[in-house]
């Protein structure tokens, strides 16, 4: 349903939260320190609509590029 972690790195902490809202919606909040990028891989679900900081992520992308600072990823499964 939800989880939270803080992982120290040489550049500063990585903070991450995950929340599941029912069967069709989940949200990731990941904060990266400055001068750091990352990739988030979400399981392949062709019926999912994924946004990163409010922008639609094309379904062909295998990973979401995370930037320094706050990253908010929302996944909504369209079962219609």
VOGU-3710 file (C-alpha; in Angstrom, 3 decimals, decimal comma):
1> xxxxxxxxxx> 0,000/0,000/0,000  2,811/2,442/0,822  6,505/2,619/1,597  9,199/5,168/2,294  13,008/5,079/2,256  15,958/7,414/2,679  19,275/6,201/1,282  22,478/8,138/1,961  24,907/8,691/-0,923  28,152/10,601/-1,248
11> xxxxxxxxxx> 26,209/13,423/-2,975  23,415/13,545/-0,412  20,346/11,492/0,510  17,916/9,953/-1,958  14,383/10,123/-0,527  11,596/8,028/-2,012  7,925/7,398/-1,231  5,411/5,068/-2,845  1,648/5,074/-2,345  -1,001/2,888/-3,917
21> xxxxxxxxxx> -4,523/4,277/-4,307  -6,755/1,316/-5,032  -6,149/-1,071/-7,908  -5,727/1,545/-10,632  -3,534/4,358/-9,334  -0,115/4,633/-7,730  2,307/7,465/-7,057  6,064/7,675/-6,621  7,847/10,685/-5,138  11,606/10,554/-5,480
31> xxxxxxxxxx> 13,980/13,332/-4,506  17,541/13,208/-5,825  20,421/15,375/-4,606  22,003/17,962/-6,909  24,358/16,743/-9,634  22,621/13,347/-9,758  20,269/11,774/-12,283  18,550/8,415/-12,172  16,224/6,076/-14,013  12,973/4,613/-12,709
41> xxxxxxxxxx> 11,748/1,446/-14,386  8,066/0,678/-13,941  6,687/-2,753/-14,827  5,415/-2,930/-18,376  1,677/-2,264/-18,497  0,445/-1,141/-21,889  -2,816/0,092/-20,333  -1,072/2,490/-17,946  -0,905/6,261/-18,302  2,328/7,525/-16,736
51> xxxxxxxxxx> 3,138/11,145/-15,927  6,387/12,614/-14,620  6,055/16,017/-12,936  2,731/16,492/-14,733  4,020/15,599/-18,214  2,881/12,503/-20,086  5,565/9,824/-20,493  5,363/8,082/-23,895  4,549/4,376/-23,428  7,543/3,361/-25,595
61> xxxxxxxxxx> 9,997/4,588/-22,929  11,394/1,720/-20,866  12,667/4,003/-18,088  11,796/7,418/-16,728  14,760/9,797/-16,413  14,794/11,345/-12,935  16,311/14,787/-12,438  17,930/16,412/-9,396  15,291/17,604/-6,943  11,677/16,456/-6,691
71> xxxxxxxxxx> 10,270/13,896/-9,130  6,582/12,973/-8,962  5,493/9,989/-11,040  1,852/8,964/-11,284  0,672/5,712/-12,835  -3,001/5,267/-13,711  -4,132/1,954/-15,199  -6,874/2,350/-17,778  -8,887/-0,853/-17,774  -11,533/0,338/-20,223
//
